[in-house]
Amino acid sequence: MQTEKQRLGADGERAAAAFLAGQHYEILDRNWRCPAGELDLVARAGNGQIVAVEVKTRSSQRFGSGFDAITPAKFRRLNKLLLFWARTHRLFLPEVRVDVVEVYATATGFDCNLHENVHS
């Protein structure tokens, strides 16, 4: 059984995937796990680049934005995980890219904000 927080996170990831599809992203993988961690989404951006997408779902901004939760250590881990994902799928990535989608619950659904090609 899922907690309310887990349900909000799962709903937010679905909302982020739908939002990204509208931004010409193709979702390649969801919740990919390996011993080093998890990638929320792996997608192909409109320009063909493979991207690790970190989804940060919040019920409010009372404790800061979702983007604020991406620390330099988290950014480095996402880069490493994307390289592991590519190796597992026998793909070469000439460039590693991380995007962040902030998802905020509203009375009528979710609002999403995309931050492309973030850096530490």
C-alpha positions in Angstrom: 0.0 0.0 0.0 1.3 3.5 -0.9 1.6 6.4 1.4 0.1 9.7 0.4 3.6 11.0 -0.3 4.3 8.0 -2.5 1.0 8.4 -4.4 1.7 12.2 -4.9 5.2 11.3 -6.3 3.9 8.6 -8.7 1.1 10.9 -9.9 3.6 13.7 -10.4 5.9 11.5 -12.5 2.9 10.6 -14.7 2.1 14.3 -15.0 5.7 15.1 -15.9 5.8 12.4 -18.5 2.6 13.7 -20.2 4.0 17.2 -20.0 7.3 16.2 -21.6 5.4 14.4 -24.4 3.8 17.8 -25.2 7.3 19.3 -25.3 8.3 16.8 -28.0 10.2 14.4 -25.6 9.9 10.7 -26.0 9.9 8.8 -22.8 12.4 5.8 -23.0 12.4 4.6 -19.5 10.6 5.2 -16.1 12.0 4.6 -12.7 15.1 2.8 -14.0 17.1 1.3 -11.1 20.6 0.0 -10.6 22.7 -0.5 -7.5 23.9 3.1 -7.8 20.4 4.6 -7.7 17.4 5.5 -9.7 16.5 7.7 -12.6 12.9 9.0 -12.6 12.7 9.3 -16.4 15.0 8.8 -19.3 13.8 10.6 -22.4 14.9 11.6 -25.9 14.5 15.4 -26.3 13.2 17.0 -29.5 16.8 17.4 -30.7 17.5 13.7 -30.3 19.6 14.0 -27.2 19.1 11.4 -24.4 18.3 13.1 -21.1 18.0 12.1 -17.5 14.9 13.8 -16.2 14.6 14.3 -12.4 11.0 14.9 -11.4 10.4 16.8 -8.2 6.8 16.8 -7.1 5.6 19.2 -4.4 2.2 19.9 -2.8 3.4 23.5 -2.3 6.5 25.7 -2.3 6.3 26.3 1.4 9.7 24.5 1.9 11.3 25.6 -1.3 11.0 24.7 -5.0 11.6 21.3 -6.4 14.5 22.7 -8.3 16.1 23.8 -5.0 16.4 20.1 -4.1 18.9 19.4 -6.9 22.3 19.7 -5.1 25.7 19.4 -6.7 25.9 15.8 -5.3 22.5 14.9 -6.7 23.5 16.4 -10.1 26.7 14.3 -10.2 24.8 11.1 -9.3 22.2 11.8 -12.1 25.0 12.2 -14.6 26.6 8.9 -13.5 23.3 7.1 -13.5 22.6 8.2 -17.1 25.9 6.9 -18.2 25.1 3.5 -16.5 21.7 3.5 -18.2 23.4 4.1 -21.6 25.9 1.4 -21.0 23.2 -1.0 -20.0 21.3 -0.2 -23.3 24.6 -0.3 -25.3 24.3 3.3 -26.3 27.1 5.9 -26.6 26.2 9.4 -25.3 28.4 12.1 -26.7 27.0 14.4 -24.0 25.3 13.9 -20.7 22.3 16.1 -20.0 20.1 16.5 -17.0 16.7 18.2 -17.1 14.5 18.8 -14.1 10.7 19.0 -14.1 9.1 20.6 -11.1 5.5 19.4 -10.6 3.1 21.2 -8.3 -0.2 19.8 -7.3 -3.2 22.1 -7.9 -6.9 21.9 -7.3 -7.4 20.8 -10.9 -4.3 18.6 -11.5 -0.6 19.5 -11.8 1.5 22.4 -13.0 4.9 21.5 -14.5 8.0 23.7 -15.0 10.8 22.4 -17.1 14.5 23.3 -16.5 16.5 22.1 -19.4 20.2 21.2 -19.4 20.8 22.0 -15.7 24.4 22.2 -14.3 25.7 21.8 -10.8 
